[in-house]
Amino acid sequence: MIERDIKSKILQSLETTPVVALLGPRQVGKTTLAKQILQEINKEALYLDLDNEIDLAKLDNKQLFLSGFKDKLLIIDEVQNKPDLFPVLRSLIDERRQAGEQGGHFFILGSASRDLLQQSSETLAGRIRYFELAGFTISETMNRPGGFDINNLWYRGGFPSSYLATSQDESWQWRQDFISTYVERDIPQLGPRIPSVRLRNFWAMLGHSQGSQINQGKLATALGVSNPTIKHYLDVLTELYMVRQLQPWSGNSKKRLVKSSKVYIRDSGLLHNLVHISDPDVLQGHPVVGHSWECFLLENIISQISDKWRWSYYRTQAGAEIDLILESPKNEIWAIEVKRTLQPKLSKGFLLGCEDTKATKKFFVHAGEDRYPMSEDVEAIGIIELLNILKDYG
């Protein structure tokens, strides 16, 4: 079993917060984590899976059913299947608050539905705390018994069934099945009505443009749809945690900045299937290899920091560029360059970007493990050491 970094935070929150929400894509391990928490929490609990018709039917009379579990923690899985549940939860929480009861009422799990986010934010404001569960990260897997191979995590991605598969072929086939099921069944169940073939083609097009600013007009022409439709598709995949739109830096600069977001598929394993890289050796010579590695590390870095940080990228029309800017809780600016190389070399664009943003910490994350100065204020560093620095930083 791989210990998830987020578990202790959820356990602490369940002691003080009426509703704790764990959000993330299907098959990422939310249910497994919830059942582990169920074994550790110091309170009697009941588990409902709203993908199960029997459990879903129990909530036909929501108020009556939920009122019968006053002294228990109620875990509700796939809560987006019952969006009208939230007003009832609010009513029950307010009743229990008036009776002097504190946290630990409801633990809800959702597959990143937009309806879930909107409903809960509108009706449970001040009563809910959110957590996001992504796939396995470097930090979570590096101490796994049997050794750690970062290239295996990179190639297979972080979905547990893909990463833990018994062979590369089994991992590949799981990802193929996941993508097909997601576009044909799961996304329509979550609300958006998008033709599955078109959505899969769009998803693959994003993969071939991994880590770039996409041309919405070009994609619209290729798919035979409008620009607003392309934006809608992109927003759907973003809100379902399949895609990240990394926003441009919004700090003070007199330079002409590139203002469109940098788009990438969040799970590297899904990326490799979408662009049809069916073997790890093929990945090494594929045109997407550099951006795949870069976005794999960026996603791991972002997953390591708290929501007290802000993250973005920097690019100017003149060519200054920083792959990732982290703004710390102490108002420091960390400039991070990522390259899959063992011989890092500083680019003029990165140095200009550091000067423009007045970066206070500057790192070049290379593919090795050594840490050493590259210039007076820029350090070469491996990803594991950088993640450890961020973890200790808070």
N, C-alpha and C positions, 0 to 999 in steps of 0.2 A: 504493500500500500504506500502511495506517495502522500505525504502530509501536505495539505494545502495551507499556504501562508495565511489565508484569510480566516481560517476557522476560529482562532482565538479572538479575533475582533468581533466576529458574529456572536460568539458566546458572551462576551462582555456586553455587547449591545442589547442582547436579550434580557439582561438584568435590569436595564434602565429605560428601554424604549418600547412603547406599546406594540408597534409593528416594525418588524425587520424584513426588508425585501432583498432577495437574492436574485439578480437578473443576469441573463446571459443566453447564448444560443442553445438550442436543443443539443443533447448529447455531450455537453461540455463537462458534466459531472455534478450538476446542482443537486440532483436527487441523492446521489451517493454521499455528498457532503452533508446534506440535511440529515440523512440517517445516521451518520457518524455523530453529528451534533446531538441528535435525539438520544444517543446512548450516553452522552456525557453531561447533559444538562440536568440540573438538580430540580427537576419539576416533572410531574406527570404530563404526558403529551399524547396527542392523537394526530395521526397522519392521514390526510385525504389527498388522493390523486385525481384531479379533475379531468384527466384523460381517460379515467375509468368511469364508465357510464353508471355503475352502481354508486360510486362515491359522489358523482355529479348529481344524481337523483336525490341524494340525501339533503341537498341544498335547495330543493324545490320550495320549501318553506324555510328560507334562510334565517329569519329572525328566531323562529322557534328552535331550530336545530342548534344554532350557534349559542343561544342563551343557555343551553344545557351543559356547557363546558366551561363554566365560570372559573374554575380553579385549575384549569389545564392550559398548557401551551398547545395551540392548534396550528399544525403545519399544513399549509394548503399549497399543493404542487400544481403547476400549470394554471395559475390563477387567472390568466387572461381568458380562459374558457368561460369565466363567470364575471364579466365586467360590472354587472349590477350588484356585486357583493360589497363594493367599497363603501357606499353610504351606510349599509348595515354595520360594517366594521366600525365606522366612525361613531355610530350611535352606541354600540356596545362599549367601545373604549371610553367614551365620555361618561357613561354610567359607572364604569369601574373606577375612573379617576375620581368621580364625586364620592365614591365609597372609600377612597384613600388608597386604592391599589395602584402600583407603579407599573414597571415594564413587564415584558414576557407574556403578552397576550396572544400575538399572532406572528408566525414566521411564514412569509409567502414567497413562493418561487415562481418566476415567470420567464417565458422564452422571448423576452425583449420586445413584446408587443407595444406598439405605439399607444394603443388604447389603454393598456395597463399603466403606462407612464402618465398619461393624461388624466385618467380617472383617479389614480392614487394621489397625484400631485394636487388635484382640485379638491378632493374630499378628505384627505388625510394629512393636510399641511400641519406641521408641528407635532405629528404623531408617528412619523415613519422615518426610518433610516435606510438608505440604499447601499447595497454592495453589488459590485459586478464581478462575476466569475468568468474569466477567460480560460483558454486552454492551459495545459502545463507550461510552466516557464522554466528558464534556465535555473533560477534560484530554487525552485521546487524539486527539480530533478537531478541537480548536480551531486547530491549526496545519496542517491539511490543505490542500494546494494547491487553489486555486480559491475559498478563503474558507470561513468557518464561519458557519452559521446555527443558532443554538441552538434556535430554534423548530422547525426541521426535525428535529433530533435528538430533541427532545421529542415531536413528533407521531409520527415513525416508530419511535422506540425504538432500542435499541442492538444488536439482532441484525444482524450484518453484511449479510445478504442483504436485509433490510428497509431499513436505513439507506442502503445503496449502490445501491438499485434505481434504474432509469433514469427512473421516473415515480412519482407518488403512487399511481396505480392499481396499478402493479406491486408497490409496497411493500405496499399494502392486501391484494392477493391473496396475496402470500407469507405474510403474517401469518394470513390466513384458513386457508390450507392448513396452516400450522404448527400452529395450534390444533386443527384436525380430526385431523391425523396424531398429535399428541401424546396426545389423549384416546382415540383409537381404537386406536393401535398402540404408541406409545412407552411410555406409563405401564404398560399391561399387560405389556410385555416386561420392565419393570424390577421387576415383582413384584405390585403392588397390583391386585386384581381388582375394579374399580369400573365400574358401567354407564356407558358413554361419554356418553350423553345427560344423565344425572343429574350427572356430574362437570362437564360443560360448563355446565350451568345453575348449578351451585354456583359455578363460577369466575366466571361473569357476575354473579352476585349479589354476590360479593366486590368486583367492579369498581364496582358501583353504590354500595357502601359504602366506597370507597377512602379509606384514611387514618383510619378510624374504629374504635372498639371494636365488634366485631360481636356481635349477639345470637344466640347459638347456638340457643336455644330457638325463636326466630322462624324461623331458617333450617331447623331440623329440621322444624317444622310445614309450611313451604312445600314441602319436598322429600319429606315423608312418611317421614322416617327419625328415628332417635333422636339425642339430644344426643351420646353417645359416637361415633356414626357421623360427625356433623359435625366433631367434633374430629379423627377419623381422616382425613377428607378434607383438612382444613386442614393437618394434619401432613404428609400426603403431598405436597401442593403446596409446602409450605415446604421439605421435605427435597430436593425436586427443583429448588429455586432459582427457582420460579415466584412464590412469595409470601414476604414477610417479615413476621414477627411481631415488631414492635418492642416490647420489654419496658418496663414502667414503671420509673421510677427507684427504686433500692433503698437510697438513702442515708438518713441520719438525718433524720427530719422528724416533728414532732408533729401535722401536719395529717392529715386523713382523705384518703388518696390513692385515686385510681382504680387498681385493681390488675390489670385485664385488659389484654392486649396490644393495641397498635394495629396493625391488619392492612392491608397494601396489596400490590397486584400490583407486582412489582419492575420489570418492563419497561413503560414508558409506552406503547410502540407496541401491545403485546398488550392493555393496558388499553383503549385506544381502540377496538380491534376488538371486544373483549368487550362493551362498552357501545354498540357500533355508531355510532361517530363516524367516518364515511367520508370526511371532508373537513376539512382544517385550519381552514377558516373556521367550520365548524360547531362545532369544539372551543371557540372563543372564547365562544360563548353557551350552552354546555352546562352543566348543573348540576354536573358533575364537574370542571370546569376548574380550580377553585382547589385541590382536593385532588390532582388529577393533577399540577399544577405543583409543589406542595409535595413530593409523594413522589418526583417526578423529581429534584428538587434534593437531598432527603435521601439518596437512593440514591447520587447522585454524591459527596456529602460522605463517606458511609460508605466508599465505594470508594477514597477518597483516603487514608484513614488506615490505619495498621498495626494488627495485633492487640494492640499494647501499649495501645491506647485501648479504652475501653468506651463504648457508646452506648445511649441510652434516651430516653424522653420523660417529661414531668412533667405531672400533672393532679391537682387536688384536687376534692373534692366541692363546695367553695366557689367554684370557677371559676378558680383560678390555673392557668396552663397555659404550658408551654414545648414547642415542636414537637420540638426535639432537644436533648438534653444530651450533651455529649462530656466524658468524664473523661480527661485527658491523662496520659501517663506521669509527669508532674511533679505529679500529684494536683491539677491545676487543674480547675475546672468551667467549661466553656464553655456558655453558654445561647444557643440559636439560634432565632430566629423567622423563618419563611419566608412571604412573601406575594407574589402576583403583582400588584404595584402599582408605580407610579413615584412615588407620594406616600406613603411609609411613615409610619405613626402608631403610637406606642407604646400598647399596650393595658394596662389595669390588671391583667389576668390575667397578662401576661408579667412585669410589674414585680413583682407579688406572688410569682410563681414564682422570679424571680431572688433575691428576698429570702429565700424559704424555703430554697432550695438553696445559698445563699451563693455564687452564681456569681461567678467572678473575671474572666471575659471575657464580654461580652454583645454579640451582633450581630443586627441586623435585615437579613435578606437580601432585597433588593427586586429588581425586574425590570430595573433599569437598571445602570449601571456606576459611578456616582459613589460615593465614600466620604466620609462626613462625620459629625460627632458629632450625635446626636439629643438627648442629655442629657449629664450629666457623665460617665457611664461606659457609655453604649450608643452603638454606632456603626452607621450605615446602611452597607451594603456590597453590591457586586454579587457574584454567585456565582463568577465567574472569579477575582476578587481573593481571595476567601475560600479557594478551592481552592489558590491559589498560596501563601497563608499556611500552610495545613495541610501542603502538600508540603515547604516549607522548614523547618517545625517539627520534622518527623521522627516 
